[in-house]
Amino acid sequence: MDYTAGLDKALNSLHEEGRYRTFIDIERRKGNFPHAVWKRPDGTEQDITVWCGNDYLGMGQHPAVLAAMHEAIDATGAGSGGTRNISGTTVYHKRLEAELADLHQKEAALVFTSAYIANDATLSTLPKLFPGLIIYSDVLNHASMIEGIRRNGGAKRIFRHNDVAHLRELLEADDPNAPKLIAFESVYSMDGDFGPIEELLDLADEFNALTYIDEVHAVGMYGPRGAGVAERDGLMHRIDIINGTLAKAYGVMGGYIAASAKMCDAIRSYAPGFIFTTSLPPAVAAAAAASVHHLKTDQTLRDQHQLQAKILKMRLKGLGLPIIDHGSHIVPVIVGDPVHTKKLSDMLLERFGIYVQPINYPTVPRGTERLRFTPSPVHGPKEMDKLVKAMDELWSHCALNRAELSA
């Protein structure tokens, strides 16, 4: 076996399809986000504006978050020193979990090193707790949810995206006495559409199913305290397990679930992804707790975020660019070809100092390749003008169609 030839074949395939991904070496500078510095491969530097970051509200630069991190690192040092079971639980971890439980009005919360791990570990563990469990999963659920469901060894059913009627058919076809769980998202990050949460919860009540929602792209940004779309819609109390991230709107790192005390205790006790993983550094936990606490009361920041997204979508639509608009904060511009998408991304960066990463298969279906913009309250009018003018110029340069997509 020529292993090097195997690697060459796999990588060459990505290059030929235009799907090979490159890392852009950028340096964020405190207090200056979304501006950053691009470290070019030739060693030179260029000032850029980041338009594809997940620090949706700029909380990674917020004084309260930085102060909490400094205080914790001065008090405890860099790392946690162990798993949560073995010396890795500190007052900062407990404080963060208390903030999250309060945020979602649940009895408890459990913090993981990422929302990916939280999804994977929880969904792969649930069949151990409920033998015979059948999990019903939206076809467009995040890869972490898919992986957790795939690995758990239990039964699974995949329903068409946001198709409540199809889900009903699947539920009716199964043993009414079998334990069931419906897994879905509140905001689907590639198209920016919302899940039909209330209808899914009504089905769960009718068929006696547990519910699991991924609010990763909603926590911090929706609802009167930033608990997500379920809070905004007054439905949070009806959901059994809520998954969220600390790495997007909260601007730090980590993920979590919020649920009943018994549910969190069981996942804590049975999930290998939790048991055998070193806990978050105390300074990261402290920063995340400060961010969650702050955003419970900062509605102004949430309002500014939504306004920026609406303005950008309106201006790009005005140019006739193919925008998908479901009313969320995510702004996908469909290019439809991996080579053109990469070319647009490269030209935006090199010519205009605008950084937006191309989104290609398998993250999105072939033929729907896109640029995905994430405007934030710290993207001002000057940055917005520059982006819109650059997109207009490059769209014409690449001779791409100008036809708005319907939501």
Sequence and secondary structure as in RCSB ss.txt:
>XXXX:A:sequence
MDYTAGLDKALNSLHEEGRYRTFIDIERRKGNFPHAVWKRPDGTEQDITVWCGNDYLGMGQHPAVLAAMHEAIDA
TGAGSGGTRNISGTTVYHKRLEAELADLHQKEAALVFTSAYIANDATLSTLPKLFPGLIIYSDVLNHASMIEGIR
RNGGAKRIFRHNDVAHLRELLEADDPNAPKLIAFESVYSMDGDFGPIEELLDLADEFNALTYIDEVHAVGMYGPR
GAGVAERDGLMHRIDIINGTLAKAYGVMGGYIAASAKMCDAIRSYAPGFIFTTSLPPAVAAAAAASVHHLKTDQT
LRDQHQLQAKILKMRLKGLGLPIIDHGSHIVPVIVGDPVHTKKLSDMLLERFGIYVQPINYPTVPRGTERLRFTP
SPVHGPKEMDKLVKAMDELWSHCALNRAELSA
>XXXX:A:secstr
  HHHHHHHHHHHHHHHT       EEE TT TTEEEEE TTS EEEEEESS S TT GGG HHHHHHHHHHHHH
H S   SBTTTT   HHHHHHHHHHHHHHT SEEEEES HHHHHHHHHHHHHHHSTT EEEEETT  HHHHHHHH
HT SEEEEE TT HHHHHHHHHHS TTS EEEEEESEETTTTEE  HHHHHHHHHHHT EEEEE TTTTTTSSTT
S  HHHHTT GGG SEEEEESSSTT S  EEEEE HHHHHHHHHH HHHHTSB   HHHHHHHHHHHHHHTT HH
HHHHHHHHHHHHHHHHHHTT  B  SSSS EEEE   HHHHHHHHHHHHHHH EE  EE TTTS TT  EEEE  
 TT  HHHHHHHHHHHHHHHHHTT        
